[in-house]
Amino acid sequence: LAAVSFSRYSVMGSPRSLLAMGNGKLGRSICHFDLPAVSTCPGRSSVCERVCYATRNRFRTRAVQHRLLWCLRQSRRADFADRMVDAIRRTGAIVVRIHVSGDFYSADYASKWLEVVRRRPGVRFYCYTRSWRVPDVAPVLALLAAEPNCRVWFSADAETGPPDPLPTGVRVAALQTVGDDPPAEADLLFRVPRLRREPVPLTVVCPHETPQGIERGTNCGSCGRCWR
């Protein structure tokens, strides 16, 4: 979540961008914007909260926590959409993941992203969200999914069950935390680390989470399944 040095926005006198550039899973070509996990996830389940990667390891470091809180403050500003559009232009981003950490915490915040997506039609956006479980946020997510340059994935698990109804254009990403068969409704499967070497009857598994994908160094940028 390192800051990009060329943004005109700053905190405590240091240049800082709304967008971060890549990580180990995304690769170097995908930009992302993130928020603190759990506290900005109104649609979370006890299952996803228990195994959330964004509450562990580097996400617990002081530098990352500081940045996530800064991003949350920026997301609440009235000019967030204007600033994000400008940040995307300045970075030259062609693919943006909305939230490696965090989620759409309100309808107003989700609407700001809808504005950004509409104002940058040449950029590909994608996101995974459990905020489909929040009644006032869900309609905005359906509008996001209807935009041709935005791929929306509804995240589900054993507790949430499959999303119903499923808006046009939305796909389902299921979280597998036990060795049972994944839900048939899933278009993509994410597995907790201890299950990633176990065989699974569903062929649509995140390549980054398979032995073959790890060996090949597959990342989101080189795969593209979630955002193309």
Protein Blocks (a to p, Z undefined) as FASTA:
>chain_A
ZZcfkbcbdeehiacdfbdedjfknommbccddddehjlmmkbcfklmmmomklgcjllp
mklmmmmmmmmmmmmpmklmmmmmmmmmmnopabdcehjbgcdfbfklmmmmmmmmmmmm
mbccddddfklmpmklmmmmmmmmmpmkbccdddddfknopaddddehiacddddfbfcd
cdfkbmbdcddfklmmpccfbfbbcfklgfklmmnopafklnommmZZ
